Amino acid sequence: MTTVQAAATRQQDAGRPNASAKSLRPALQPGSSKASIPAPPGYVILDWDEWSTKVVPRRKKIMEPIIPEKGLVEIFSKRGVGKTFFSLGVAIAVATGTDFLRWKVPCPRRVLYVDGEMAFADLQERVNWMVAGLKVQPKPGFLRLFAADLQEQGIPDLASDDPSGREAVNKALDLGGPTQADLLILDNLSTLTRTGSENTDDAWAPVQDWLLMLRRHRVTVLFVHHAGKSGTQRGTSKREDPLDTVIKLCQPKGYKESDGSRFEIHFEKHRGFFGEDAEPFEAQFREENNVGYWDMKSLPKSVQIQQVKELAAAGNTVRQIGSLVGKSKSSVQRLLTGGRQPS
């Protein structure tokens, strides 16, 4: 039987209900030790020898250790906690190459900040406070703003079947161009993605496909989202699946309105960093004479105990809690027993 005849026989067998796996295997070429399986047109399929040896650049950190290149990051909290202060702080630090809170920024990167909610005057006031506190300004083209408040028709819905909103952001990023932004910040999902219900996977699918496309083009995306009444992020949990880092901001115990933008920082997902790097801590932004300052401090042990007990009450195992909070099983067990060594 010729190779062509063998292929025809296999094609006929494929249509039969009882076609065996053996009959569907591709024929080996004479002298070949393995089958030659062509990739579908337009796709890249790696065999093991290529998979294990293909050389690709390692992902560096835009902000060490929490924001990687080609990363996807979420920040969420209830209203009025300080999401925009925090996000603007990240944007300015990355654009200027300056450290932010306890995180290092190895070098300046280009940033596009997309805001769907705030009045431009308020955004301008906040960034001027922050930059005044740094005593360094972003270089031209390193911190750009795409604000809904400055657009006659606002920013088109980024979750719509109509791609015009996503295409507008792509152009603002200079996607594929010589000045392509390294970091895109979307503040926030509630105002920028308005199609469908937050609780359905289908409504999020166009946005997720777009974010993954941006990642393939080496754009890191940080998006800002709201927490629901329970304190968890609003909407579908599918949103978290491809993320590298998920940061929750919450007001500390004893918070007063006079404290302003004061919040605890907790990591609910931290791919690629653990231990002390994933420990929660407290941060506060304050402004004096139009100059902004950030303060931070470690959280007391009681806050860590409360965190692991809440995770345990939600049904997580000691191992799962350790993964979530970046601690060993023995450390989690000590916290679950109120800091005492378990008997």
N, C-alpha and C positions, 0 to 999 in steps of 0.2 A: 504493500500500500504506500503510495507517495505521501509527502508531507501535506500537499493540498487535499488529497482524499481524506487523510486523517483529520485535518481541520474541519472538513465538511461533515465527517461522521460525528465529531464532538458537538458541532453546532446543532445537528439533528438530535443528538442525545440530550442537549440542554433543554429542549422543549418537552421531553418526556417526564412524567411525574416521578418515575423511578430511576432517573439518571443518577449514576453513582458519581462520587467525588473523583474517583480515579479516572473515569471516562472524560471528565471535564478538565483535567490537568493539561497545560500546554505541552506540546511535544518538545523534547530536547533536540537541539540542533546537533548534527554530527560533530563529535569531538568536544561538545560543551558539557560542563559539569553541573550546570544549573539552567533552569528555564529562563528565557528572555521574555520578561513581561513588560510590554510598553506602558508608559504612563499615559493616562487620559490626556487628550490635547489641552494645553493650557495649564497643566498642573505639574507639580514637582513631587515625585515619589522616590524616597530614598531606600535602597536596600541596606542591609546591616553594615556592610563594609564602608559605605558612604555615610550612613547615619553616625557611625562611631568615629569617623575620622574627618568629616567635613569641618573646615576651619571657619568659624564665624567670630566676629568681635564679641568679647565679653561685655555684658551690660555694666556700664559704670553707674555711679550714683550722681543724680542731680542734687540731691540733698541727703547726706549720709546720716543714718542708714535707711531712711524711711521712703525716699522717692527715687526709684531707679530709672535709668533710661528705658524707653519703650514700656513705661509702667502705667498702671491704672490705679488711681487712688481715690478714696471717698472720704469726705469729712461730713459728719452729720451731727445734729443736735436739735434740741427744741428751739423755738423762736426766741430771739433776743439774748442768746447765751454768748455769742461772739464769733460766729462762723466767718463773717466777712472780715472782721479785724484779723482773725487768724489767717485767712486765705490771702489777704493783702500783705500780711507779714511774710508769708511764704513767697509770694510773687516778687516783692521788692528784694528779699534776700537772694533769690535765685538770679534775678536780673543784675544785681550789683556784685554778686560773688561774696556776700558777707554772711557770717553765721547767723542762725536764727534759733533762739532759745537754746536747747542743748544739742542742736544739729549743725553739722559742718556743711558748707557749700564750697566744693573744691575750686570752682571757677564760674564766672558769669555765664549765664545762658539766656537765650532769647525767650521772652514770655509774652503770651497773648492772654489778656484777662477779659472774659466775656461776662458782662453783668446784665441780668434781666430784670432787676428789681429796684435798685436804689437810684435816687436823684443824683445827677452828676455832681452837683455842688457838694453833697455829702461825701461822695467818693473822693473828690478832689481834696477836701479838707483832711480826710483821714490819711491819704497817701502823703500829703505835705507834712503832716505831723511825723509820720514814720521816717520819711527821708531826712527830715531835719534832725532826728535823733541819731541817724547813721552818719551824718556829715559826709555822705558820698551819694552821688546821683547816678541813676542808670545811664549808660551810654545811649546815644541815639539809636533807635531801632530795637533796643533790648527790653523795653517794657511798653507794650501797646495796649490800648483800651478799646474794646468794642462794646459800647454801652447802649442799651435799649433806649435810655432817656435822651440820647442824642440823635436817634433815628426818627424820621418823620412818621414812619409806619411801624416803629419798633423792630424787633428782631423776629423773623419768621420762625414758626414752631419747628424746633429741631427734631421732634418725634413724628412729624407729619409724613405721609406718603409722598407729598411734594418735597423734593430734596433742596428747594431753594435756600432754606435756612442753613442746612449743613454745607451747601456749596458756598454760601457767603462766608461762613467761618473758615472753610478751606482756603478761600482766597485771602482772607485776613491773616491766616497762618503763613501765606506764601508757600503752600504745600508743594513740595518738589522743587522749589526755587532756591536761589542762593542765600536768601535771608529767612529761610523756614524757621519758625519758632520751635524750640525744644520742649516747651511746657505750655499746655493749654489749660486754663482754669475756667470752669463753667460755674457761675454763681447766679442762680441756683437752679436745680432741676424743676422745681415747682413752677417757675416763671419761664423757663427756656424750653421745657418739654410739656406741651399742654394737650396733646392728643390722647384720647382714651383714658382708661382708669389706671392709676398707679399700681393697683393690685393685680393687673393682668400681665402675663408674660408677653403676650402679643404686642401690647402697647410699647413695651421696652425694646422689642426686637430690632426695629430700625436704628435706634440709638446705639444699641450694643454692636450691631454690625458696623456702624460708622466708627465707633471707638476702636474696634479691633482693626479696622482699616488704617486708622491714624497710627496705631501702634506698629503696624507693619511698615509704615513710613517713618518710623523712629520719632514719633511725637508722643510724649508722655502727657496723660490727661489726668487732671485732678478735678473732681466735680463735688459740688456742695449740695447737701440734701437736708431735708427736715426730718426730725424724729416724730413718731406718733405719740399718742397719749401714754403708751406703755414704756416709752423711752427707747424703743428700738427704731431702726430706720423705717420710714413709711414705705408701703408698697411691696412689690414682689421681691422675694429673696433671691431671685435669679440675677438681680443686679449685682450681687456680691460675688458670683461664681468666678469671673475672670480677674478679680481685683488682686493686686499685690498687697495693698495696705488699706485698712479701714480704721479711721480715727473717730472716736466719739468724744464730743465735748459736753460737759455737764457742769452745772453750778455746784460749788462745794457746799458742804453742810455749814450753816450759819451765814450764808451769803446775804448781803444787804444791797439794796439798790444803789447806795452810795459807793459800792465797790466797783461799779462800772463793768468793764469787760474783764471779768475774773472767772476762770473756769478750770476744771480738771481735764486732763488729756488722757484718754484711755485708748489702748489699741485692741480692737476687736478682731483684727486679722493682721498678721505681720509676717509676710512671706520673705524669708531671707534674713531676718534678724530676730534675736532672742535675748533671754536673760535681762541684764540691766538695761539694754537698749529698748526693751519692750515694757519697762516699768512705767506705771502711770505717774504723772506729776501735775503740779498746779502752775498756771501761768496767769499773768495779769498785765493788761495794757493800761498805761496811764499817760495823761497829757498834762504838761506844765508849761505855760507861756508858749503855746504852739509848738512844743517839742515833745515827741512821743518817746516813751521808754517801755521796755518789757522787763518784767520781773518774773522769777520762777522759784519754786521750792519743791522739795520732795513731799509726797503725801505721807501722813502718819500711818502706822501699821493698822490702825482701826479701819481705815478706808480700804486697804488691801484685803483685810479679813472680810469686810462686807461684800467686796466684789466677788471673791471666790465662793462665799456662801450663797450669793444670788445665782451664780452659775451652777452651783450644785443643786439648788432648789429648782432650777430649770431643767434638771435631768441630765446634766453633763457628768461624765465620769471624772475621776481624779486625773487620768491621763489627758482627757480632752480639756479640762480646765488648765492643766499645765501648759498645753499647747497654746491655748487662747491668751494666757497671761504671761507666757514666757518664763515659767518656773518649773523646777523639777517636781516629781511626784511627792518627794518627802517635804519640800517646801510648801506645796499645796496642802498636804495633810496637816502640817503644823498650823497653817492659817485656818483650816477648817475646825481645828480644836482650840481656836482663840489664841494662837501663838505658842501653845504648849506642845511639848513633844508627845505624840500619841503613844499610849501604853500598848 
